[in-house]
Amino acid sequence: MGNAYEIYALRYATMSPRTPHLNFLVPDPHDTTAQDLDYFVWLIRGHGRDILVDTGFNAEEAKARARKLTLNPVDALAGFGVSADAIRDVIVTHLHYDHAGNLDRFPNAKFHLQEREMSYATGRCMCNGMLRHPFSIEHVTQMVRHVYGERVTFHSGDGEIAPGVTVHRVGGHSDGLQVVRVETARGPVVLASDAAHYYANLHKRSPFPIVYNVGDMAQGWETVERLAGHPDRFIPGHDPIVSEIYPRASDKVDAFALHLAPSHLQHVKKRQKEEAI
């Protein structure tokens, strides 16, 4: 495959414990426990370039929101052998605090963002505390500064970052949420980000409770499935199962190779256990 890339998920934080109502808008009344929430950034490598998907959050934000930060995502990249200075393209799936922090630490990067996300994060919806809560004014303001510095490339719907790397607006969780489709040796892999926090959100057609438009979220699941073309080729944004079914790619940081095939047997067992609860 001429445009094949490698993809690595770098886990940098976690949130535990969680209850079912934190993971599903309408949880199963029989469920009493719920999966932890893991936080990732994603590194796309190939054809002499590194493309970063999302930038995570820092220690200050972790403290403010009671999250357990293992290490700053920028330091995770360094541990994986990638300098923040060397990153030329950063895809920001949306501007929520856990996907758009550290924007000041990539001095040579161009940031790729859906135009609707910037409009949403700076528009009238931010007058509503519930909708505003997942955003950080510091992060949004920093992105505005990047706009004024001519460092933001806006996309409207579908867009190409590089041959074999495309973005696609799905909305739902946030109005301008975009997913990333990457050509790999095993076929197209879709980084779903928060179109599905967990495998179960998509499999059960049950939304994560932080949602701007439920209809868009439901259509977004269909878009993710269509773009991936196979259930093993979509990657949820926060599911700990990712670290269990994909091969570890580093002995220094929590990095996992998404361009390699997952351990399907383990995946099936996890899903069976999940559906039996």
N, C-alpha and C positions, 0 to 999 in steps of 0.2 A: 504494500500500500504506500503510494508515493508521499502522502501527507500524514503519515503515522507519527503520533506524539506519545510521550510518556506522561502520566499524570500521577501526582503524589498528594495524598491527603496528610496534612500536618496537624496533629491534635495539640492544642495549646491550653485548654481549660476544660472544666467540667462543672456540672451543677447537680447536686444530690443532697437529700432524697427528693423525689418528686411523687406526686399523686396523679391518678388518672385524669383529673379535671385540668391539670396543668399541661397535659399532652394531647387531649382531644376536646373539641368544642362540646361534643355530646358523648361523654365516656360511657362505656358499657357498665351498667349498674352492678354487675357481678365482679368487676375488677376492683381490687383493693390495693394493688401496688402498680408502680409504673417504672419504666426505664429511666436511667439517668440521662442527662442531656450533655453530650459532648460538643465541643467547639473546634472547628477546623478552619484552616485556610488551605487552598489548593494550588499546587505548582504544576504548570504545564511546561514540559521541556521537549525541545526538538527543533531541528533545522537551525541550530546555532542560536536559539533564543530561549529565554525563560519568560513565561507569562504568569503573573500571579493573579489568582482569583480571590478577592476579598483580603482585608488587612487586619481583621480581628480587633481586639481591644487591649488596653494596657492595664497596669496595676491600679492606677487611680480609678478607672472605670470598674474594675473588678471589685474593689473595695466598696464603691458607691452602690453596686448592685448585688453584693454578697455572692460573688462568683469565685470559684477556686481557680486562680490562674497558675498553671504549671510553669509557664515561661511566656514572655512576650513573643508574639508570632514573628517579629523581626529577628529575635534571637533564635527562634526555632529554625528559621531560614538559614541563619549563619551556621548553626549546628549541622545543617544539611549541606553546607558548602556553598550557599548562595548569598552574596552580599546584596543588601538593599540598594546600594548604589548602582548595581549592575542591572536591576529590573527596569526595563523600558516600557512595559505595558502592564497596567493593573486593571483588571475587570472588577468593578464593584457591582455585585449583584443587586444590592439595594443599600440604603443609607442607615439601616438600623445599627445601633451602637456596636453590636458584636461582629459586624461585617465591614464597618467603615471607620474604625479607629486607626491610629498610627499613620494617618495620611500625610503627615509632615516628615515621615522618615524614609520616603522614597524620592530623593531629590531629582532624579533623572527620568521619572516615569510620566507617561501619559495615562490619564485615567479614563476608562470607558464606562459610561453611565447612560441609562435610559433617560431621555429628556423628560418623560413623565415622572420619573422619580424625583428629579430636582424640583419640578413644579409642585409635586405633592409635599415634599419635605419643607418647602418654603411658602406654601400656600395656606388657604383658609382652614384646611383640615387640621393644621397644627394649633389651631385655637381650641381644639378638643383634647383634654388631658389624656383620655384613653388612647387616642390615635397618636398623640405626641410621645407617649411614654417610651416606646422602643427607640426613639431617636435621641441623640445627644446634640445639643446646640453647638458644642465645640466642633464636633465632627462635620456637621452641616455647614457651619461657618467656614471651616477649613476647605471644604469642597468649593464653596463660593469663591474663596481666595484663589483656588486653582483655576476656576473658570476665568477670573479676571487676569490670571497669569497665562492664559491660553494653553492650559495643560489638560483640558477636558475635551474628550471626543464624545459628543452626544449621539445616541442611537435612537431610532424611532421604530420599534418593532424588531425586525430582524437586521442583523449586521454582521460583517466579517471583520475579525481582528487580525487574522492571518489565514493563509490557505489551510483549510482543515480545522479552523477554530472559529465558531460562530456564536453569536448571542441571539436570544429570542425572548421578547417580553411575554410574560405570562400573567403578571399582576397577581391579584388575590391577597397574598400575605401583606404586601405593600403595593401601592398602585403601579410603581415602575419596576417591580421585581423582574429580573431577567435570569434565564438559565443559560448554561454554556454547553455547547455540543462540541466534542473533540474527537477527531479521527484517531483511532489507535489501531494497533495490529489486530486486536480482537473485534474490531468494528467500532461504530460510533458510541462513545460514552457520554452521558449527559450528567453534568454536575447540576443537580436540581436545586441546590441551595435550599431556601425555605419554601419552595413550592411543595416540598414534603420534608418536614423535620425528621420524620421516621419512615422506615419502610411501611409501617402499619398505617400511616396517614393516607398513603396512596392505595395500598392493598385493600384497606377497609373503606376507602372513600369517606374518611372521617377527618375533618379539618383540624389542624392545630388551632388553639383558641385565639391566638393573636392573628386577626384577619381583618383586612379592609373590605374585601368583596368576596363573599362566599361563592358566588357564581363564577367569577374569574378564577378562583382557586380550583373549582371543580373542572373547569375547562382546561386549566393549566396541567392537571394530572394527565388528561388525554394528550396534550401537546408533548409532555415529557415522554410518555409511552411511544408516541409516534416518532419523535426524534431519536429515541434510543433504539427502537426496533426489536428489543428483547428485554425481558424483565431483569436480567442480570447486568444490564448496561445503564441503569440509572442509579445515581448515588445521592441518597438523602443528605440533608445538610447537617444533621446533629445526632445521627443514630450511632450508639456505641457498637452495634453489630458490624459496622464498617471495619473497625479495628480488629474484629475477630475473624472475619472471613477473607480479608485481603492480606497478602504477604507483607510482612514487616520489611521496610526498605532502609532502615538505619539502626545502628546500635547506640546512637547518640541522642536522637530525638524520636518522638512518636510519629513516624512517617510510614505510610502504607501505600503500596503500589496498586493503583486503580486500573492501570492499563493491562494488568495481568488478570487472569480468570479468577473469580472468587471460589472459595471452597463451597461448592454447591450443596454438599451433604450437610455441612454445618448450617448453611442458610436455611435449608428445608427444616432441619430440627428446630432451629430458632423460631421459624414461622409456626410450626406445629405447636410448640410450647406456648407461643404468644396467643394462638387461636384457641387453645385449650383452657386458658385462664378464665 
